Amino acid sequence: MAASDHPDYAEELDRLEYTKEYMQRLLGETEREAAASRENIRRSMGDLEHLDSSLSYINILTNARFFEMASGRQEELEGVLQNPYFARIHFKKDGEGAELLYIGKTSLFHRETQEPVIVDWRSPVANVYYDGRIGDVTYVVNGEENSGHLFAKRQYKIEGGELKDIRDVDLTTNDELLQEALSGKADVRLTEIVSTIQKEQNDIIRANLKRPIIVQGAAGSGKTTIALHRISYFLYTMGAHFHPEKLMILAPSELFIGYIRDVLPELGVDKIRQTTFETFVLGATGLKLKLADPDRKLELLAEGSEMNREMVLLSRLKGSLGFRDALDRYVSLIERDTMNLFEDVYIEKFRIIKKERLRRLFKKEFSYLPLQKRLDRIAGILKTETARKRKEILNTLTARYEQALDKALFGIRDDRRRREQTTRLIDERDERLPAIGKEGKKTAAAYMKRFSAFNIKKLYRNWCTDEELIRKTAPEWTAGEREAFIRTSHAGQWETEDLAALLYLQARLKGIPEPWKMRAVFIDEAQDYSAFQLAALRDALDTDMFTIVGDLAQGIHSYRSVRDWETVRDLFPRAAFRTLQKSYRTTAEIMEAANGVLGGIAAGLPLVEPVVRRGPVPEVHWAESFNPGAVHDLYRAIRAKGHRSVALITKTSREAEEMVARLAALDHEVMLLGRGSGPESGRLLVVPGHLAKGLEFDAVMVAAFRDPFRDSELDRKILYVAMTRPMHELHLIGDFSMFLGKRSDQGDPERMQ
Ligand SMILES: Nc1ncnc2c1ncn2[C@@H]1O[C@H](COP(=O)(O)OP(=O)(O)OP(=O)(O)O)[C@@H](O)[C@H]1O
């Protein structure tokens, strides 16, 4: 139905015009305000040179602030001018009159009347729009429950400032809109979904921000999207107490960060830290390490390499909470050794502070601080105490010398002896007091020299390679574990698995520097984290405001990561736990095929319920070897259907590289995606499965020859990840009969059942 057929079309058109006009007017005003502030700054700058500058300086600062606010507002308004709102609720709060509230990506109040022109989607009242129900509803404002009645919901499609569609929403139309949003073409980057957020997603976005939340969500259920919307909601709701710089999203790779980068500004969020665990740890510890390729082990496992068992064993060990406990014992030893270095503090022969007091400060009073910070505190105390005591000593000694001199002058009769005694006393005093004065000034600093700075890298390495220490701190390890651990640590290669330990030691020994001390953390692909990684993050940042989203079915790093959510829930006992079963990304046909692959894993992972959107059945193209010409033709055919983002997914990186080399000879449009690269639209993107995790494309071809998918848990998971990437079309090239239970005729494309 066209928008103009709706009975309220004229009224809605008026409303849109009114909103746009009002926004234009505001824009004009903000532009003028920005220009005035700029002019004021310019003038004050001129005045700086010849007048008393403090007033001009204040002027500049104030105007710079006004300018920033005006330009921020201007940007915000310009951003939504073409699409000021997407929905309306007819709502009556108890005790007040009914209102029509228009919901958009920002809020706008009429300057004179204070009436809301647009209500922000993150505002408390907008919750009733997402909550699903029509009728009596409740919503929470500042912790207090409000109730009211929702009469109706209406949605709009506004494009380029034009009203294209109006829909009154009951449950079915809601679904229709979602279907429409989902059938759109995938960009190479993620987008915001504010107009179609589903109830179960809304519950996660708005879940108590002060408590942790853990989400197990199926492939394509919107985990990444929801985590980003929760950040936007977080800043809207708690922005007064948190700088965006104190929020961090941890993503698996730079490639992934590139994929999500554009959504945050769309959601009105900037300046939050978007990084990988590796970069975060290196930043927070200030260490420069050459890390082994984080995916190398996975690749070796996928390639079926021999040295697997030990590698897996060590990775698992390093990710375990037992490893943390061993490090805790090591820190206790360092603490004890440090404590033993405390001795009584003297200035000359005067004892200033007893060692027991310093030890007590170190071990008890400051026990909540990292060791280095405790020493810093103690150094501060020593400094003030020695300054005070130095003065006292000098005063006492001066008085004592004076007394002694008096006694000599008036008590010794013999001239020669008296002279000798007074001269001796004066000489002694003139030498001793300045010496004490000098020594006293340096006492604190000289005393603290016995403590050498904690070198995290060295301390960790020493521990890893010292058999005696390992026996002492990790008594429960078997002889085999100990031997393998020490032997590989001697080799000196740093790997991702060491980072949790380095972060943990940094936190316990030195503390995390302020710029890295995040207050809220959002972890995507959390199934790839080990228990120790999560524990180290929580302890180092000293917060439990964590949003943790992941999918165990995609746990391709499970040789080193968590294998169940119980472990994570134990680490965050206050956490809410939610699941998302529905997949929004892909079609029922593709999901069914992917579920078939997942079903082969014994672990009993939850199968995914697709949001019923139909599409072509995945096609199997049986082939014995890689034929670049055929893939190229298939790619062209897919593009001809209007799909823009198309990926060719392999099992391993080496096969992806080989395929790119061979395809590049036929087509310039092919591109290899690596951890650090950014996907480009309109090219054939070749990527190994583990890097494609989290991304999505219009269409996907999965191909594996040199390194085919085998019937193992790991291979099934990688294949599952690959098969759940497309929104619309999936092609399997090679021999997939093992997973599909059917082998098609050679050469002919065959449809899967
Ligand atoms: N409520 C919704 N309305 C419209 N689109 C949605 C909605 N929820 C999710 N989507 C879309 O579904 C796709 C998958 O979302 P997202 O990538 O966030 O899922 P995910 O759970 O992180 O997936 P994966 O585990 O496979 O990485 C995206 O294109 C997203 O825009």
The ligand as a Gaussian input file, in Angstrom:
#p B3LYP/6-31G(d) Opt

LIG

0 1
 N       15.992000      -6.766000      14.790000
 C       16.646000      -6.744000      13.652000
 N       16.213000      -6.017000      12.614000
 C       16.868000      -5.999000      11.442000
 N       18.001000      -6.651000      11.215000
 C       18.492000      -7.384000      12.227000
 C       17.857000      -7.470000      13.488000
 N       18.602000      -8.254000      14.285000
 C       19.659000      -8.650000      13.564000
 N       19.593000      -8.132000      12.321000
 C       20.545000      -8.323000      11.245000
 O       20.983000      -9.663000      11.283000
 C       22.343000      -9.733000      10.893000
 C       23.147000     -10.465000      11.916000
 O       23.414000      -9.631000      13.012000
 P       24.774000      -9.732000      13.815000
 O       25.909000      -9.779000      12.879000
 O       24.724000      -8.692000      14.851000
 O       24.553000     -11.161000      14.448000
 P       25.524000     -12.023000      15.346000
 O       24.661000     -12.729000      16.319000
 O       26.610000     -11.182000      15.872000
 O       26.043000     -13.061000      14.281000
 P       27.323000     -14.011000      14.290000
 O       27.308000     -14.793000      15.554000
 O       27.068000     -14.876000      13.118000
 O       28.482000     -13.128000      14.133000
 C       22.786000      -8.304000      10.644000
 O       22.662000      -8.017000       9.283000
 C       21.797000      -7.497000      11.420000
 O       21.637000      -6.201000      10.869000

